[in-house]
Amino acid sequence: MHLAELQRLDAAHHLHPFSDNAQLAQKGTRVLTRGEGVYVWDAEGNQLLDAFAGLWCVNLGYGRAELAEVAARQMRELAYYNSFFGCTTEPAIRLAAQLAELAPGDLNHVFYANSGSEANDTIVRLVRHFWAVQGQPQRSVIIGRHNGYHGSTMAGASLGGMKGMHAQGGLPIPDIVHIDQPYWYGEGGQQSPEAFGLARARQLEAKILELGPERVAAFIGEPIQGAAGVFIPPDSYWPEIERICRQYDVLLVADEVICGFGRTGQWFGCQHFGFQPDIMTIAKGLTSGYLPLGGVMFNDRIAGVLREQGGELAHGYTYSGHPVCAAVALENLRLLQSERVLERIREDTGPYLADRWLALAEHPLVGEARIVGMVGALELVADKASRRYFDDRGRVGGLCRDLALRNGLILRATGDAMLLSPPLVIDRSQIDELVDKTRRTLDQTAAALG
């Protein structure tokens, strides 16, 4: 089918997420046709280096025959069965055991979902149920962060603190509140990163005391705020958050949907920042995006209460623990281990990418370059010395993103921050290509701005 006809059908019948569909119909969608390694190709034959791994998720890169073969084999053997009515499948069992082995501490129990959004939706119900069956039904408030992102379901979007999302659909739902984000570059002022991290963490304690500790069920946060702009918290932040949660017996939830499965060079972002959550939500890199799968990891304490006191668990999805998705996840984890992907990030490609990426901070447009492992950002500003942003936030970022595409590079723009999240298998020569194209794009953006 010709590209024009595909675009016509797309405009007529497909409502795209997080898109102005009227503008998109006029402009025409980019139709992707194939992928290999860190590259994708569109219907016009353009080769693009995907520096965003699809949507933070194609950790093993495109075109992995091993994952396709495992999926086909499982489909032939048992394409589907549910996890209801006392049933399960071997891939779901084996994956649960593998996840328990990889997860830090006593996060030994998984509830399967289909996405990160569903996983975060699940925690609202199960965290409240956890407290209710222990005689504390009033303990229903969950604290998130302004500009956090935890998915787009009613509960997930409420947990997140994105104003644009809250403007649609009557969000947030009751008993979800927010504190400020640990965004040092944009909000730290004259404070040192350490002092700022402590101050922002202690907002959690202030909010708990304001609400009453007997009402607060949990706190949720991404180890690194991804969709907000890859905000990497100061080292002082997460240990203080954990201390506060322990002091008031507030459950600590790490949204590992982006950071999980190697993005930071560790299996999970909480390991990089040195804190132990009670609950983790997972998705994306769990299957490298090849099939939809998410989950919630619970510690022994929470799982024990849900099992022994919770009665029938009145929650679940048709595709919870889907055998084909679970089989692909198992193979994905095996390949991450056998190919030593995380070790390479820590010892080789991660430091190399960091050196080259951080050097872009010298560019006149770049206020800050930041990176951990294989996730980073460039903050584009009108004035570096004063950290003054451009008027009409997002215009310059959009221009830079579009110029990057012309240069054969996919970067995501959030406001005027250019976000980086390449496949974890990227090598040094491809890193050179990525950074060289980014620098060329920055030069072109500066020239276009005059």
C-alpha positions as CSV (number, residue, x, y, z in Angstrom):
1,M,0.0,0.0,0.0
2,H,1.4,3.4,-0.9
3,L,2.4,5.9,1.8
4,A,-0.3,8.5,0.9
5,E,-3.0,5.9,1.2
6,L,-1.7,4.7,4.5
7,Q,-1.6,8.2,5.8
8,R,-5.2,8.8,4.6
9,L,-6.5,5.7,6.3
10,D,-4.6,6.6,9.5
11,A,-6.1,10.1,9.5
12,A,-9.5,8.7,8.9
13,H,-9.5,6.0,11.6
14,H,-6.6,6.2,14.1
15,L,-6.7,8.4,17.1
16,H,-3.1,8.8,18.2
17,P,-2.2,9.1,21.9
18,F,-0.7,12.4,23.2
19,S,-1.2,14.0,19.8
20,D,-3.1,16.9,18.3
21,N,-5.0,14.6,15.9
22,A,-6.3,17.5,13.8
23,Q,-2.7,18.8,13.2
24,L,-1.4,15.3,12.7
25,A,-4.0,14.6,10.0
26,Q,-2.9,17.7,8.1
27,K,0.8,16.9,8.4
28,G,0.6,13.2,7.8
29,T,2.0,10.5,10.1
30,R,5.5,9.0,9.7
31,V,5.0,5.3,8.9
32,L,7.7,3.1,10.3
33,T,8.3,-0.1,8.4
34,R,11.3,-2.0,9.9
35,G,14.0,-1.9,12.5
36,E,17.4,-3.5,13.1
37,G,19.7,-2.8,16.1
38,V,19.5,0.9,17.0
39,Y,18.0,1.9,13.6
40,V,14.5,2.1,12.2
41,W,13.4,2.9,8.6
42,D,10.3,4.7,7.5
43,A,8.1,4.2,4.5
44,E,10.1,6.8,2.5
45,G,13.3,4.8,3.0
46,N,14.8,7.1,5.6
47,Q,17.2,5.4,8.1
48,L,16.9,6.8,11.6
49,L,19.1,6.2,14.6
50,D,16.5,5.7,17.4
51,A,18.0,7.5,20.3
52,F,14.8,7.0,22.3
53,A,14.4,3.2,22.0
54,G,10.9,3.5,20.8
55,L,9.4,4.9,24.0
56,W,12.2,4.2,26.5
57,C,11.6,0.4,26.0
58,V,13.5,-1.3,23.1
59,N,16.5,-2.2,25.4
60,L,17.8,-5.0,23.3
61,G,17.4,-3.2,20.0
62,Y,15.2,-4.0,17.0
63,G,15.1,-7.2,14.9
64,R,16.0,-9.7,17.6
65,A,15.1,-13.1,16.0
66,E,15.5,-14.9,19.3
67,L,12.5,-13.0,20.8
68,A,10.4,-13.6,17.7
69,E,11.2,-17.3,17.7
70,V,10.3,-17.7,21.3
71,A,7.0,-15.9,20.7
72,A,6.2,-18.1,17.8
73,R,7.1,-21.3,19.6
74,Q,4.9,-20.4,22.6
75,M,2.0,-19.4,20.3
76,R,2.1,-22.8,18.7
77,E,2.3,-24.6,22.1
78,L,-0.2,-22.5,24.1
79,A,-1.1,-19.1,22.7
80,Y,-3.2,-18.1,25.7
81,Y,-4.6,-19.0,29.0
82,N,-5.7,-16.9,31.9
83,S,-4.4,-16.6,35.5
84,F,-8.0,-16.7,37.0
85,F,-9.8,-19.8,38.5
86,G,-6.7,-21.3,40.0
87,C,-4.8,-21.6,36.7
88,T,-1.5,-20.4,35.3
89,T,1.1,-21.3,32.7
90,E,4.7,-22.4,32.9
91,P,6.1,-19.1,31.4
92,A,4.2,-17.0,34.0
93,I,5.5,-19.2,36.8
94,R,9.1,-19.1,35.6
95,L,9.1,-15.4,35.0
96,A,7.8,-14.7,38.5
97,A,10.6,-16.7,39.9
98,Q,13.2,-14.9,37.7
99,L,11.9,-11.5,38.7
100,A,12.1,-12.4,42.3
101,E,15.7,-13.4,41.8
102,L,16.6,-10.1,40.1
103,A,14.6,-7.7,42.2
104,P,16.4,-6.2,45.2
105,G,15.6,-7.1,48.8
106,D,12.5,-9.2,49.5
107,L,10.5,-8.1,46.5
108,N,9.6,-11.7,45.9
109,H,6.1,-11.5,44.5
110,V,4.6,-10.2,41.2
111,F,1.2,-9.3,40.1
112,Y,1.0,-9.2,36.3
113,A,-0.4,-6.3,34.2
114,N,-0.1,-5.4,30.6
115,S,1.6,-2.0,30.9
116,G,3.2,0.4,33.3
117,S,-0.1,2.4,33.4
118,E,-2.0,-0.7,34.5
119,A,0.7,-1.6,37.0
120,N,0.5,1.8,38.7
121,D,-3.3,1.6,38.5
122,T,-3.0,-1.7,40.4
123,I,-1.1,-0.3,43.3
124,V,-3.8,2.2,44.1
125,R,-6.3,-0.6,44.7
126,L,-3.9,-3.1,46.4
127,V,-2.1,-0.6,48.6
128,R,-5.5,0.7,49.9
129,H,-6.7,-2.9,50.3
130,F,-3.5,-3.8,52.2
131,W,-4.2,-1.1,54.8
132,A,-8.0,-1.8,54.9
133,V,-7.7,-5.5,55.8
134,Q,-5.5,-4.5,58.7
135,G,-8.2,-2.3,60.2
136,Q,-6.9,1.0,58.7
137,P,-9.3,1.9,55.8
138,Q,-8.7,5.6,56.4
139,R,-5.1,5.1,55.3
140,S,-6.0,5.8,51.6
141,V,-3.9,8.8,50.6
142,I,-1.1,8.3,48.2
143,I,1.5,11.0,47.7
144,G,3.1,11.6,44.3
145,R,5.1,14.5,42.8
146,H,4.3,17.4,40.6
147,N,5.3,16.6,37.0
148,G,5.7,12.9,37.8
149,Y,4.5,10.4,35.2
150,H,2.9,7.1,36.2
151,G,0.8,6.3,33.1
152,S,-2.5,7.5,31.6
153,T,-5.2,5.4,33.2
154,M,-7.5,7.3,35.7
155,A,-5.4,6.2,38.7
156,G,-2.0,6.3,36.9
157,A,-2.6,9.8,35.6
158,S,-3.8,10.9,39.0
159,L,-0.6,9.6,40.7
160,G,1.4,11.5,38.2
161,G,1.4,15.3,38.5
162,M,1.2,16.4,34.9
163,K,-1.0,19.5,34.7
164,G,-1.9,18.9,31.0
165,M,-3.2,15.4,31.9
166,H,-5.1,16.6,34.9
167,A,-6.9,19.2,32.8
168,Q,-8.8,16.4,31.0
169,G,-11.2,13.9,32.5
170,G,-11.7,15.2,36.0
171,L,-8.3,14.3,37.5
172,P,-6.8,13.7,39.9
173,I,-9.1,11.2,41.6
174,P,-9.7,11.7,45.4
175,D,-7.0,11.0,48.0
176,I,-4.0,11.5,45.7
177,V,-1.8,14.6,46.5
178,H,1.5,15.8,45.2
179,I,4.7,17.4,46.5
180,D,7.4,19.2,44.5
181,Q,9.9,17.4,42.2
182,P,13.7,17.2,42.8
183,Y,14.5,19.3,39.7
184,W,17.7,21.0,40.8
185,Y,18.7,22.7,37.5
186,G,15.3,24.4,37.1
187,E,14.2,24.9,40.7
188,G,17.3,24.7,42.9
189,G,18.2,28.4,42.8
190,Q,21.3,29.0,44.9
191,Q,21.1,25.8,46.9
192,S,23.7,23.1,46.5
193,P,22.4,19.9,45.0
194,E,22.7,18.1,48.3
195,A,20.8,20.8,50.3
196,F,18.1,21.0,47.6
197,G,17.7,17.2,47.5
198,L,17.1,17.2,51.3
199,A,14.7,20.1,51.1
200,R,12.6,18.5,48.5
201,A,12.6,15.1,50.2
202,R,11.5,16.8,53.5
203,Q,8.4,18.1,51.7
204,L,7.2,14.5,52.0
205,E,7.5,14.6,55.8
206,A,5.7,17.9,55.9
207,K,2.9,16.6,53.7
208,I,2.6,13.4,55.8
209,L,2.3,15.6,59.0
210,E,-0.2,17.9,57.3
211,L,-2.5,15.1,56.3
212,G,-1.9,13.0,59.4
213,P,0.4,9.9,59.2
214,E,-2.6,7.7,60.0
215,R,-4.1,8.7,56.6
216,V,-1.1,8.2,54.3
217,A,-0.8,4.9,52.6
218,A,2.1,5.3,50.2
219,F,4.5,7.5,48.4
220,I,5.3,6.9,44.7
221,G,8.1,8.2,42.6
222,E,10.3,7.4,39.5
223,P,13.9,7.0,40.5
224,I,14.6,9.4,37.6
225,Q,11.7,11.5,36.4
226,G,11.6,10.5,32.7
227,A,8.7,12.1,30.9
228,A,9.2,15.3,32.9
229,G,12.6,15.9,31.3
230,V,14.9,13.2,32.7
231,F,15.3,14.9,36.1
232,I,18.1,13.2,37.9
233,P,17.7,13.8,41.7
234,P,20.6,14.8,43.9
235,D,22.3,11.9,45.7
236,S,20.8,13.2,49.0
237,Y,17.2,12.8,47.8
238,W,16.2,9.1,47.8
239,P,17.9,8.1,51.1
240,E,16.0,10.8,52.9
241,I,12.7,9.8,51.2
242,E,13.3,6.2,52.4
243,R,14.1,7.4,55.9
244,I,10.8,9.4,56.1
245,C,8.8,6.5,54.7
246,R,10.2,4.1,57.3
247,Q,9.7,6.6,60.1
248,Y,5.9,7.0,59.4
249,D,5.3,3.4,58.0
250,V,4.4,4.8,54.6
251,L,4.9,2.3,51.8
252,L,7.6,3.3,49.4
253,V,6.7,2.7,45.7
254,A,9.4,2.9,43.0
255,D,8.0,3.3,39.5
256,E,10.7,1.4,37.6
257,V,8.9,1.4,34.3
258,I,11.6,3.4,32.6
259,C,14.6,2.8,34.8
260,G,14.1,-1.0,35.2
261,F,16.0,-3.7,33.3
262,G,19.3,-1.9,32.8
263,R,18.5,1.7,31.8
264,T,20.8,3.1,34.5
265,G,23.4,0.3,34.3
266,Q,21.8,-1.5,37.2
267,W,18.8,-3.9,37.0
268,F,16.7,-1.2,38.7
269,G,17.0,2.5,39.3
270,C,16.5,2.1,43.0
271,Q,19.8,0.1,43.1
272,H,21.6,3.0,41.5
273,F,20.3,5.5,44.0
274,G,20.7,3.2,47.0
275,F,17.2,2.8,48.4
276,Q,14.9,-0.2,48.9
277,P,11.3,0.1,47.9
278,D,8.4,-1.9,49.3
279,I,6.8,-2.0,45.9
280,M,8.1,-1.7,42.3
281,T,6.1,-1.2,39.1
282,I,7.7,-2.6,36.0
283,A,7.1,-2.8,32.2
284,K,8.8,-1.5,29.0
285,G,12.3,-3.0,29.2
286,L,10.9,-6.2,30.7
287,T,10.2,-7.4,27.1
288,S,12.2,-4.7,25.3
289,G,8.9,-3.6,23.9
290,Y,8.4,-6.6,21.8
291,L,5.1,-7.5,23.5
292,P,3.1,-5.6,26.1
293,L,3.8,-6.8,29.7
294,G,3.9,-5.0,33.0
295,G,3.8,-6.0,36.7
296,V,3.9,-5.0,40.3
297,M,6.6,-6.4,42.6
298,F,5.6,-6.6,46.3
299,N,7.7,-7.3,49.3
300,D,7.1,-10.2,51.7
301,R,5.2,-8.1,54.2
302,I,2.7,-6.8,51.7
303,A,2.2,-10.0,49.9
304,G,1.8,-11.9,53.2
305,V,-1.0,-9.6,54.2
306,L,-2.8,-9.8,50.9
307,R,-2.5,-13.6,50.9
308,E,-3.4,-14.3,54.5
309,Q,-5.8,-11.6,55.3
310,G,-7.0,-10.2,52.0
311,G,-9.5,-12.8,50.9
312,E,-10.4,-13.1,47.3
313,L,-8.3,-10.6,45.3
314,A,-11.0,-8.8,43.2
315,H,-8.6,-7.4,40.7
316,G,-7.0,-8.7,37.5
317,Y,-6.8,-8.5,33.7
318,T,-7.7,-10.8,30.9
319,Y,-4.0,-10.9,29.8
320,S,-2.4,-11.0,33.3
321,G,0.6,-13.3,32.9
322,H,0.0,-13.9,29.2
323,P,2.1,-16.9,28.4
324,V,3.5,-15.5,25.1
325,C,4.5,-12.2,26.7
326,A,6.0,-14.0,29.7
327,A,8.0,-16.3,27.4
328,V,9.4,-13.3,25.5
329,A,10.3,-11.6,28.8
330,L,12.2,-14.6,30.0
331,E,14.2,-14.7,26.8
332,N,14.8,-11.0,27.0
333,L,16.2,-11.3,30.5
334,R,18.3,-14.2,29.4
335,L,19.8,-12.2,26.6
336,L,20.5,-9.2,28.8
337,Q,22.4,-11.5,31.1
338,S,24.2,-13.7,28.5
339,E,25.3,-10.7,26.5
340,R,26.5,-8.8,29.6
341,V,24.5,-5.8,28.5
342,L,24.4,-4.2,32.0
343,E,28.1,-4.8,32.6
344,R,29.0,-3.1,29.3
345,I,26.9,-0.1,30.2
346,R,28.7,0.2,33.6
347,E,32.2,-0.5,32.3
348,D,32.3,0.6,28.6
349,T,29.5,2.2,26.7
350,G,27.9,4.1,29.6
351,P,31.0,6.0,30.6
352,Y,31.8,6.6,26.9
353,L,28.3,8.0,26.2
354,A,28.5,10.1,29.3
355,D,31.8,11.7,28.3
356,R,30.5,12.6,24.9
357,W,27.0,13.6,26.0
358,L,28.2,15.9,28.8
359,A,30.6,17.6,26.4
360,L,27.6,19.0,24.7
361,A,27.1,21.3,27.7
362,E,29.6,23.6,26.0
363,H,27.2,24.4,23.3
364,P,25.7,27.9,23.5
365,L,22.1,26.5,23.5
366,V,22.7,23.9,26.3
367,G,22.1,25.0,29.9
368,E,22.7,21.6,31.3
369,A,23.6,18.1,30.0
370,R,22.7,15.3,32.4
371,I,22.9,11.5,32.1
372,V,22.9,8.3,34.1
373,G,23.8,5.1,32.3
374,M,21.7,5.2,29.1
375,V,19.2,7.9,30.0
376,G,19.9,11.6,29.7
377,A,18.8,15.1,28.5
378,L,20.0,18.4,27.2
379,E,18.2,21.4,28.7
380,L,18.0,24.1,26.0
381,V,18.0,27.7,27.3
382,A,17.9,31.3,26.1
383,D,20.7,32.3,28.5
384,K,23.1,29.9,30.1
385,A,24.4,32.2,32.9
386,S,21.0,33.0,34.3
387,R,19.4,29.7,33.3
388,R,16.7,31.7,31.5
389,Y,14.3,29.6,29.5
390,F,13.0,30.5,26.1
391,D,9.6,32.2,25.9
392,D,6.9,29.9,24.6
393,R,8.4,26.7,26.2
394,G,8.5,23.8,23.8
395,R,8.9,25.8,20.5
396,V,12.7,25.5,20.5
397,G,12.5,21.9,21.6
398,G,10.1,21.1,18.8
399,L,12.3,22.8,16.3
400,C,15.4,20.8,17.5
401,R,13.5,17.5,17.4
402,D,12.4,18.2,13.8
403,L,15.9,19.1,12.7
404,A,17.2,16.0,14.3
405,L,14.8,13.9,12.2
406,R,16.1,15.5,9.1
407,N,19.6,14.5,10.3
408,G,18.5,10.9,10.7
409,L,18.1,11.0,14.5
410,I,15.2,10.4,16.8
411,L,15.3,12.5,20.0
412,R,12.2,13.3,22.1
413,A,11.5,16.9,23.1
414,T,9.8,17.6,26.4
415,G,9.4,21.3,26.6
416,D,12.8,22.5,25.6
417,A,14.6,19.5,27.0
418,M,16.0,17.0,24.4
419,L,15.7,13.5,25.9
420,L,18.0,10.6,25.3
421,S,17.2,6.9,25.9
422,P,18.9,4.7,23.2
423,P,18.7,0.9,23.0
424,L,21.1,-0.5,25.6
425,V,23.0,-2.4,23.0
426,I,24.3,0.7,21.3
427,D,28.0,0.5,20.6
428,R,30.8,3.2,20.5
429,S,30.6,3.9,16.8
430,Q,26.9,4.4,17.1
431,I,27.3,6.6,20.1
432,D,29.7,8.8,18.0
433,E,27.1,9.0,15.3
434,L,24.4,9.9,17.8
435,V,26.4,12.6,19.5
436,D,27.7,14.0,16.2
437,K,24.2,14.3,14.8
438,T,23.0,15.9,18.0
439,R,25.8,18.5,17.8
440,R,24.9,19.2,14.2
441,T,21.3,19.5,15.1
442,L,22.1,22.0,17.9
443,D,24.1,24.1,15.5
444,Q,21.2,24.1,13.0
445,T,18.8,25.0,15.8
446,A,20.9,27.9,16.9
447,A,21.2,29.1,13.3
448,A,17.5,28.9,12.8
449,L,16.9,31.0,15.9
450,G,19.3,33.7,14.6
